[in-house]
Amino acid sequence: MRRPFARVLAFAAAAALVPLSPPAFAAADSVVIGGFPVDISQSPWTVALASRDRFGGTRAGQFCGGVAVDRSTVLTAAHCMSTAALGVPPEEVRDLKVIVDRTDLLSSQGKEIPVSTTWVNPRYNSSTNAGDFAVLTLASPLPARSVIGMAVAGDPAYTPGTAATVYGWGDISGGGNYAHSLRAAHIQVLRDAVCQQAYPGDAEGKYTPASMLCAGDPKGGHDACQGDSGGPLIAKGRLVGLVSWGTGCGWAGSPGVYTRVSEVVKTLGGGG
């Protein structure tokens, strides 16, 4: 089951580091399964969350993804900031950073910016995965070009059938094969009924349309995976989802479930 925590956890184990969260719930179990390499210049708002202290230096400490929605604000998944995933509360992570403008995690490209504060949605429910988002405030601002707008409720980008792209440095096979360089996969926004049928509320999880977004490839083969949690789902040039959870990676009949960004906007009381 590719739950948010399961993804982070699986990643941590692969990096042979400190105890991670349980299997990350993150969006689709693999680093953009069925994806292709992209340069960070094509998606400068895609960032990597990192802590070498907690996850070692094999992948520059990367353990989740994120997306810049303001020059000093990054969104990610709430489960990425959980004690289960980090081993300690986020405020106790001594070197929590956001890696920006870097395609290859092991290169010297871009910057590593310290996170000054973290805010985890108090309504996040780790049992149902509802409200799976957190807000990170950066110690120094990003360039304006590194920010992407959020799609508010009613935006046509949420229309089923809309082409979308998910980005990340996660597992690319579903078997613990993590990418060093940024990858992306083309998928599409799916009808809520598809995820409601796949996740009716049993052991596989419960899909809630009000706060979640269903996306993937109806035939399977393209998805997010462990290590991609918190990363962006983009449609029509706007942020529509954050990688959250799902079953397996790229499995037919088990699409990825994303945090619906219009609900994030509503919760934070902002515009898009």
N, C-alpha and C positions, 0 to 999 in steps of 0.2 A: 504494500500500500504506500503510495507516494505522498504521504501527508507532509505538511510543512516541516514538522520537526524531523520527520524521517529523512528528509532530504539533507538537512544540515547534519544530522547524526551520521548518515551514511557517508557523507563527505568527510566528516571528522575522522571516522574510522579509516577511511582510505588514506588520509594524511597521517595516520598513526599519531594522533595528538591527544590532548586532554579529552575527558569525557565530553561528548557533545550532547545535543539534544536527542531525544528519541528520534526515530526515523523522521526525517523532515517532512512536514506537510507540504512543503513548497510545491510550486506549480509543476507539474509533469516531471516524472522521474528521470530526467537525464538532462544533461546540458543541452538543451536544444537538440532533441533527437531529430534525425533526418534534416539537420541544418547545414549551413555553409558558413565559411569564414567571412567576417566583415571587418573593416577598419573602423576604429573608434571615431574617426572623422565623419562617418556615416550616421553615427548615433552618439554624439558627444554628451548627451544627457544620461547615457547608461553608465553606471558606476559600480565598482566592486567594494563590498564591505570587507574589511580585513583586520586581523589581530594576530600578529606573529606570536604574541605571548600565549594566546589560547590555542592557535591552530598551526604554529610552526611556520617555517619559511619556504616549504616546498612549493606553494602557490602564492607566495608573498602574503600568506596569512588569510587569503580570500576564503570566505565561508558562505556568503550570500550576495545577492545583487541588490541594486537600488536604482532610483531614478531622480534626477534633479528637477524639481518643479519651481524652484526659485533660486536665486544666486547663492543663498545660504541655507537652503532647505532641500533635504533628500527624503523621499518616501521609500520605505521597505516593508517587509512583512513583519507583523508583530511577533510571530514565532521565531524570527531570526534574533530578536532581542530578549528571548526568554532565558531564564536560568537553565532550563533543560538544554538549550542549544549552546549557550556560552559557558556553562559550568558555574557561573557566578552572575549576579545581577549586572545589567549593562553598565551601571555607574561604577562598578568595580573592575571593569576591563581597563587596564592601564594604558593600552595603546590602540584603542578603537579608532580606526581611520577609514576614510573613504578614498579609494583610488580613482582618480579622474584622468581622462585623456590618455589612457593606456590600453593598447590593443592586446599586447602580450604581457601577462602578469609578471613575468620574470625580467622584463626589460626595464630600462631607466626612464622610459617615456612618461610624460605627464607628471602628476604630483600625487602625494599622499597627504591628504588634509585631515587633521585631527577633528574628531567630533566633540563639540563643546557640551551639548546636552542631548538627551534622548527622551522622547515622549511616546509611550506605548498606549494605544487606544485602550482606555479602561473598560470598554465594553467587549474587548476581544474575548471570545470563548474558545478555549483550546480543545473543548470536546466537540463542538459543532464547526469550528473554524470560522465562525462569523466574526466580522469586524477585524480581519487579519491585516492590520497595518500599523506602522509606527512612523514617527517623524524624527529625523535627525537634524540638528542644527550644526552647521559647520563653523570652525574657528576662523576661517577666512573665506571670502566670497569667490564664486566661480565666475567665469566670463558669461556675459548675457547669452552667447551662442550655445552654451551648455545647458540651457533650460528648455523644457518642453511644456506646453500647455496641457491642462487637464480637461477632459471632456465632461461636461456637466450633464445632468439628466435631460433626456430628450434629444441629445446630440445624435445625428444620423450615423455616427461611427459605431453605435451600439446595435445597429440593425443587423439581424441574422443574415449571414451570407457575405457580410463585409470582409474584405481581405484584411488580414492583420499580420503583424510580425512580432515575435518574441525574441528577446536578446539575453545572452548570458554566457558564463564561463563554466557552466555545470557539466554534469555527466553526459557524454555524447552517445552512450550505448545502453545505459540502464544497468551496466555491470561494473560501475566504479571507474570508468575510463574518463577522467576529467580533462577538460581542455585547458591549455595555458593561454590560448588566444580567444578573443571574443568571437562568438558564433551567433547566428540568427536562424530562425525557421519561419517559413511562410505557412500560416494557418488561416482560419477564418472564424468569425464570431458565429456561434451556433445558437439554435433556439434553446430557450430555457428548458423546454420539455425534454431535450436530449440529455441534459445533465440531471434533471429530476428523475428520469428513468434509470440512469446509470448509478445515481447516488440517492436512493429514496429514504435513507435514514437508518440503514442497517450498519453492519460493521465497517462498510466501505465509506461511511460518511453521509452527511445530509446536505444536499444542495438547496440554498436559499436564494431565490432570484433577487430579492430586495438588496442584498449586500454582496452577491457573487455574480460572476460573469462566466459563461460557458464558452470555451474556444478550443479549437483543435482541427484535426483532419478527420472527416467522417470515416475514412478508410483506415485511419491509424497511420503510424510511421513518422509523424511530425508532432513534436511536443516539447515541453520544457522538462527538466528532470532535477535530480538532487544537485544542490549547489546553485540552482537558478532562482531559488526562492527570493521574493522581494523585487525581482527584476521586472522590467517594463513590457507590457503588451501594447503595441502602437497600432492605431487604425486611423486612416485619413489624416495622418500627421499629428494626432493627439494621443495622449495617454488615456487608455480606457481600462487597463487592468494591471494588477500586480500579481506575479506568480505566487500562488498560494498552496493548492493541494490537488490530489487526484490519486488514482490507482495505477501503478505501473508507469511506464514511460512510453508514449506512442502506441499504446494498446488500442485496437479498434474497439469501440463501445465504451471506452473509459477516457473521455476527453479531459483536458486540463481545466481546473477550476481556478479562477482568478478573483482577487478582491475587486469589486466594482468601484471604479474611481469616482463615479458620480456620488456615491455614498460617502467617500472620503471627503469630497468637496463639501457635501452637506454637513458632515460631522464637524469639519473644521470651520464652517461658516464662511467659506470663501467663494470666489467665482472661478470661472475656468478660462 
